[in-house]
């Protein structure tokens, strides 16, 4: 039911960078409302920690 976890990627120089991930909201799938994203950079340390664990 939606694109939760879908990427917001931006082309920076010659490299694609993951800037955000779609999060659930009550306005998802409405064409008159913007999508909501979580800023991936806030979780980089956590992602690296989890990746090292397994």
N, CA, C and O atoms as CSV, one atom per row, in Angstrom:
chain,resi,resn,atom,element,x,y,z
A,1,UNK,N,N,0.833,-1.190,0.000
A,1,UNK,CA,C,0.000,0.000,0.000
A,1,UNK,C,C,0.874,1.248,0.000
A,1,UNK,O,O,0.836,2.030,0.950
A,2,UNK,N,N,1.639,1.437,-1.028
A,2,UNK,CA,C,2.454,2.640,-1.105
A,2,UNK,C,C,3.907,2.329,-1.374
A,2,UNK,O,O,4.286,1.180,-1.601
A,3,UNK,N,N,4.707,3.368,-1.344
A,3,UNK,CA,C,6.125,3.244,-1.675
A,3,UNK,C,C,7.016,3.456,-0.464
A,3,UNK,O,O,8.118,3.988,-0.605
A,4,UNK,N,N,6.574,3.058,0.718
A,4,UNK,CA,C,7.388,3.246,1.918
A,4,UNK,C,C,8.767,2.662,1.691
A,4,UNK,O,O,8.906,1.532,1.222
A,5,UNK,N,N,9.780,3.433,2.025
A,5,UNK,CA,C,11.152,2.982,1.825
A,5,UNK,C,C,11.712,3.346,0.465
A,5,UNK,O,O,12.885,3.092,0.190
A,6,UNK,N,N,10.886,3.940,-0.394
A,6,UNK,CA,C,11.359,4.354,-1.711
A,6,UNK,C,C,12.390,5.466,-1.589
A,6,UNK,O,O,12.340,6.250,-0.642
A,7,UNK,N,N,13.326,5.548,-2.533
A,7,UNK,CA,C,14.430,6.497,-2.420
A,7,UNK,C,C,14.118,7.894,-2.956
A,7,UNK,O,O,13.296,8.071,-3.856
A,8,UNK,N,N,14.797,8.870,-2.378
A,8,UNK,CA,C,14.932,10.202,-2.960
A,8,UNK,C,C,16.417,10.332,-3.266
A,8,UNK,O,O,17.220,10.573,-2.365
A,9,UNK,N,N,16.783,10.175,-4.522
A,9,UNK,CA,C,18.188,10.204,-4.932
A,9,UNK,C,C,18.451,11.453,-5.761
A,9,UNK,O,O,17.618,11.872,-6.565
A,10,UNK,N,N,19.622,12.036,-5.549
A,10,UNK,CA,C,20.021,13.243,-6.274
A,10,UNK,C,C,21.352,12.991,-6.968
A,10,UNK,O,O,22.246,12.352,-6.413
A,11,UNK,N,N,21.468,13.499,-8.180
A,11,UNK,CA,C,22.720,13.376,-8.925
A,11,UNK,C,C,23.641,14.515,-8.506
A,11,UNK,O,O,23.334,15.688,-8.719
A,12,UNK,N,N,24.777,14.154,-7.905
A,12,UNK,CA,C,25.764,15.120,-7.447
A,12,UNK,C,C,27.058,14.847,-8.193
A,12,UNK,O,O,27.654,13.781,-8.037
A,13,UNK,N,N,27.491,15.793,-8.994
A,13,UNK,CA,C,28.657,15.599,-9.869
A,13,UNK,C,C,28.377,14.395,-10.755
A,13,UNK,O,O,27.473,14.449,-11.589
A,14,UNK,N,N,29.125,13.314,-10.599
A,14,UNK,CA,C,28.920,12.114,-11.415
A,14,UNK,C,C,28.396,10.951,-10.587
A,14,UNK,O,O,28.523,9.796,-10.995
A,15,UNK,N,N,27.809,11.239,-9.431
A,15,UNK,CA,C,27.436,10.177,-8.500
A,15,UNK,C,C,26.014,10.397,-7.971
A,15,UNK,O,O,25.642,11.512,-7.606
A,16,UNK,N,N,25.233,9.322,-7.937
A,16,UNK,CA,C,23.907,9.393,-7.329
A,16,UNK,C,C,24.055,9.251,-5.818
A,16,UNK,O,O,24.796,8.392,-5.341
A,17,UNK,N,N,23.347,10.095,-5.067
A,17,UNK,CA,C,23.418,10.088,-3.606
A,17,UNK,C,C,22.015,9.891,-3.052
A,17,UNK,O,O,21.077,10.580,-3.453
A,18,UNK,N,N,21.876,8.944,-2.125
A,18,UNK,CA,C,20.602,8.722,-1.450
A,18,UNK,C,C,20.428,9.807,-0.403
A,18,UNK,O,O,21.172,9.847,0.577
A,19,UNK,N,N,19.465,10.680,-0.595
A,19,UNK,CA,C,19.225,11.799,0.312
A,19,UNK,C,C,18.086,11.530,1.284
A,19,UNK,O,O,18.097,12.027,2.410
A,20,UNK,N,N,17.098,10.740,0.852
A,20,UNK,CA,C,15.953,10.501,1.716
A,20,UNK,C,C,15.258,9.204,1.385
A,20,UNK,O,O,15.496,8.596,0.341
A,21,UNK,N,N,14.383,8.785,2.306
A,21,UNK,CA,C,13.582,7.578,2.143
A,21,UNK,C,C,12.141,7.948,2.477
A,21,UNK,O,O,11.882,8.604,3.487
A,22,UNK,N,N,11.203,7.528,1.630
A,22,UNK,CA,C,9.790,7.844,1.857
A,22,UNK,C,C,9.316,7.190,3.147
A,22,UNK,O,O,9.576,6.011,3.388
A,23,UNK,N,N,8.612,7.971,3.980
A,23,UNK,CA,C,8.064,7.450,5.224
A,23,UNK,C,C,6.541,7.479,5.159
A,23,UNK,O,O,5.970,8.279,4.417
A,24,UNK,N,N,5.878,6.614,5.929
A,24,UNK,CA,C,4.414,6.589,5.924
A,24,UNK,C,C,3.831,7.917,6.406
A,24,UNK,O,O,4.373,8.561,7.304
A,25,UNK,N,N,2.736,8.303,5.802
A,25,UNK,CA,C,1.998,9.474,6.280
A,25,UNK,C,C,0.545,9.333,5.861
A,25,UNK,O,O,0.204,8.528,4.994
A,26,UNK,N,N,-0.291,10.120,6.486
A,26,UNK,CA,C,-1.725,10.061,6.171
A,26,UNK,C,C,-2.041,10.672,4.814
A,26,UNK,O,O,-3.128,10.451,4.279
A,27,UNK,N,N,-1.115,11.433,4.251
A,27,UNK,CA,C,-1.383,12.089,2.969
A,27,UNK,C,C,-0.753,11.357,1.792
A,27,UNK,O,O,-0.837,11.824,0.656
A,28,UNK,N,N,-0.118,10.208,2.055
A,28,UNK,CA,C,0.486,9.455,0.952
A,28,UNK,C,C,-0.564,9.101,-0.087
A,28,UNK,O,O,-1.734,8.899,0.238
A,29,UNK,N,N,-0.144,9.031,-1.312
A,29,UNK,CA,C,-0.985,8.664,-2.449
A,29,UNK,C,C,-1.980,9.756,-2.823
A,29,UNK,O,O,-2.850,9.527,-3.663
A,30,UNK,N,N,-1.873,10.928,-2.223
A,30,UNK,CA,C,-2.714,12.056,-2.626
A,30,UNK,C,C,-1.885,12.937,-3.542
A,30,UNK,O,O,-0.782,13.354,-3.189
A,31,UNK,N,N,-2.415,13.215,-4.707
A,31,UNK,CA,C,-1.661,14.000,-5.687
A,31,UNK,C,C,-1.535,15.465,-5.297
A,31,UNK,O,O,-0.688,16.174,-5.841
A,32,UNK,N,N,-2.365,15.935,-4.360
A,32,UNK,CA,C,-2.308,17.342,-3.967
A,32,UNK,C,C,-1.438,17.574,-2.727
A,32,UNK,O,O,-1.395,18.689,-2.206
A,33,UNK,N,N,-0.749,16.539,-2.252
A,33,UNK,CA,C,0.095,16.661,-1.067
A,33,UNK,C,C,1.497,16.135,-1.374
A,33,UNK,O,O,1.645,15.163,-2.116
A,34,UNK,N,N,2.520,16.767,-0.812
A,34,UNK,CA,C,3.885,16.285,-1.053
A,34,UNK,C,C,4.156,14.990,-0.292
A,34,UNK,O,O,3.517,14.707,0.722
A,35,UNK,N,N,5.100,14.218,-0.786
A,35,UNK,CA,C,5.551,13.025,-0.070
A,35,UNK,C,C,6.386,13.466,1.129
A,35,UNK,O,O,6.939,14.566,1.139
A,36,UNK,N,N,6.472,12.612,2.125
A,36,UNK,CA,C,7.296,12.892,3.297
A,36,UNK,C,C,8.516,11.980,3.265
A,36,UNK,O,O,8.403,10.779,3.017
A,37,UNK,N,N,9.677,12.562,3.518
A,37,UNK,CA,C,10.931,11.816,3.492
A,37,UNK,C,C,11.651,11.969,4.821
A,37,UNK,O,O,11.515,12.987,5.499
A,38,UNK,N,N,12.416,10.952,5.188
A,38,UNK,CA,C,13.329,11.055,6.325
A,38,UNK,C,C,14.723,11.297,5.747
A,38,UNK,O,O,15.099,10.703,4.737
A,39,UNK,N,N,15.472,12.167,6.392
A,39,UNK,CA,C,16.816,12.516,5.919
A,39,UNK,C,C,17.794,11.398,6.289
A,39,UNK,O,O,18.054,11.158,7.468
A,40,UNK,N,N,18.323,10.729,5.292
A,40,UNK,CA,C,19.194,9.571,5.495
A,40,UNK,C,C,20.468,9.949,6.248
A,40,UNK,O,O,20.977,9.153,7.037
A,41,UNK,N,N,20.981,11.138,6.016
A,41,UNK,CA,C,22.250,11.533,6.644
A,41,UNK,C,C,22.174,11.515,8.168
A,41,UNK,O,O,23.203,11.383,8.832
A,42,UNK,N,N,20.986,11.644,8.727
A,42,UNK,CA,C,20.836,11.605,10.183
A,42,UNK,C,C,21.068,10.208,10.749
A,42,UNK,O,O,21.274,10.056,11.953
A,43,UNK,N,N,21.035,9.193,9.897
A,43,UNK,CA,C,21.125,7.806,10.350
A,43,UNK,C,C,22.354,7.073,9.825
A,43,UNK,O,O,22.433,5.850,9.942
A,44,UNK,N,N,23.308,7.787,9.252
A,44,UNK,CA,C,24.482,7.143,8.655
A,44,UNK,C,C,25.263,6.337,9.692
A,44,UNK,O,O,25.643,5.200,9.415
A,45,UNK,N,N,25.508,6.890,10.864
A,45,UNK,CA,C,26.257,6.164,11.894
A,45,UNK,C,C,25.537,4.882,12.291
A,45,UNK,O,O,26.167,3.835,12.436
A,46,UNK,N,N,24.225,4.958,12.465
A,46,UNK,CA,C,23.435,3.777,12.830
A,46,UNK,C,C,23.496,2.723,11.725
A,46,UNK,O,O,23.657,1.538,12.017
A,47,UNK,N,N,23.373,3.130,10.477
A,47,UNK,CA,C,23.431,2.191,9.350
A,47,UNK,C,C,24.777,1.475,9.336
A,47,UNK,O,O,24.826,0.255,9.179
A,48,UNK,N,N,25.862,2.216,9.497
A,48,UNK,CA,C,27.193,1.595,9.513
A,48,UNK,C,C,27.317,0.608,10.671
A,48,UNK,O,O,27.877,-0.475,10.498
A,49,UNK,N,N,26.802,0.965,11.848
A,49,UNK,CA,C,26.858,0.081,13.015
A,49,UNK,C,C,26.099,-1.218,12.749
A,49,UNK,O,O,26.605,-2.301,13.042
A,50,UNK,N,N,24.896,-1.117,12.197
A,50,UNK,CA,C,24.079,-2.298,11.915
A,50,UNK,C,C,24.739,-3.167,10.851
A,50,UNK,O,O,24.710,-4.394,10.946
A,51,UNK,N,N,25.328,-2.545,9.847
A,51,UNK,CA,C,25.991,-3.311,8.787
A,51,UNK,C,C,27.189,-4.091,9.330
A,51,UNK,O,O,27.447,-5.207,8.877
A,52,UNK,N,N,27.918,-3.533,10.281
A,52,UNK,CA,C,29.058,-4.231,10.879
A,52,UNK,C,C,28.610,-5.432,11.702
A,52,UNK,O,O,29.346,-6.411,11.823
A,53,UNK,N,N,27.405,-5.363,12.271
A,53,UNK,CA,C,26.893,-6.432,13.133
A,53,UNK,C,C,26.499,-7.670,12.340
A,53,UNK,O,O,26.452,-8.767,12.896
A,54,UNK,N,N,26.224,-7.518,11.091
A,54,UNK,CA,C,25.800,-8.721,10.408
A,54,UNK,C,C,25.480,-8.546,9.009
A,54,UNK,O,O,25.109,-9.507,8.336
